[in-house]
Structures are given as structure tokens and as C-alpha cells.
Amino acid sequence: MSTADQVRATIEPALAPLGLVIDDVTVGPAGKRRLVRVLVDTDIAGLDPADTSSPVPPLSLDAVADATRAVSARLDDSDVMGSGPYVLEVSSPGIGRPLTTRDQFRRQVGRLVEVVHSEGTTTGRLTGVDADRLTIEAPATKKVGARVETIGLDSVRTGTVQVEFTRSDAAAAVDPEAGGAGPEEEN
């Protein structure tokens, strides 16, 4: 078992009570120390399987800080990193991180995405993710009118969240930090 796999197994139980899952763990050299990078994301296992379109709020800085404290304590209490020094980085997956799994896409419902698939590339608002397909509302272009595309997950090569400088009211309501009011917040 690799060191990254050992770290994953050690820290997973500390993240579960926080409602988080591990997206990725890497362990590599950083000068005389080792660098442990942990990417965490929202656990969506509790979502109703029939719910394919409700937005999942992005991780807050407080959630990442709580995860950092939990991971650090768990690693310090274990011997998985040995006695050598290491640097710990805990963060959420960034905008440029490729989306490849159903769960990664499901967390992005309501966001603008670009999906490369066997039939080409589709850019639009991700409106639904079920067991085997994505639904994307693609805006009109000069060549093609607005449309709703359904893409089978088995044909998806990769996807990425696109940066939006101006967001629609519905999208901004999902992410209060993006300029809109959240469900419990008034302007």
C-alpha cells in the first residue's frame, strides 16, 4: 500500500463527521520534508438518489479549516508519516481540476461547465446528473440555437467548471460568495 493510500485510510474517518470526503491525496518530496496534499469535497452520499438537480453548496473556508485541523490531528496521532517532518496542505478541488466521476459532476449542478465527450465538446449550465447521464443547457451560438443536451457518462472524457464573471440570479443563489443572496440571506 502506498503512503498516499495509507494517509487516505488514516484520515477518512476524521472527515466523515464533517460531511466531507477525500477527492485526492498525494504525498511527495518537498526539499527535506514531504508534502501531503489532501483535496476534500462535500459528501453527497446523503442526497436522495432521485434528486438529480438540486445544487450542492461549495465548501466554505471554514469547512476547509475544520478539515485541516481534523486531518492534522489524525496524522499527528498516527505513525503513517513516520518521524520525518512533513507539510500538510488541505483544500477543495479548484476550478481547473478535471471532473471525471459522477459525484464530481453532481457537485457542480448549477455551474457552467465544459464537457469533452465522444461526440465533441459541450459548454453550458449543468442542470442535472443522474446515474448514467448529464443534462446541460447550452446557450445559443451563431451557428446553433439554445438547446438541452443529454450526454451519457460513459461517453464523457473530462469536464471542467468554467469561470463566470457574471452569473445568473439562479446560479448566484447557489453560491452567496459569488454575489447573490443565499437561501437564508437577504440583500
Buried (B, 14 or more C-beta within 10 A) or exposed (E): EEBBEBBBBBBBEBBBEBBBBBBEBBBEEBEEEBBBBBBBBBBBEEBEEEEBEEBBBBBEEEBBEBBBEBBBEBBEEEEBBEEEEBEBEBBBBEEEBEBEEBBBBBBBBBBBBBBBBEEEEBBBBBBBBBEEBBBBBBEEEEEEEEEEBEBEBEEBEEBBBEEBEEBEEEBBBBBBEBEBEEEEEEE
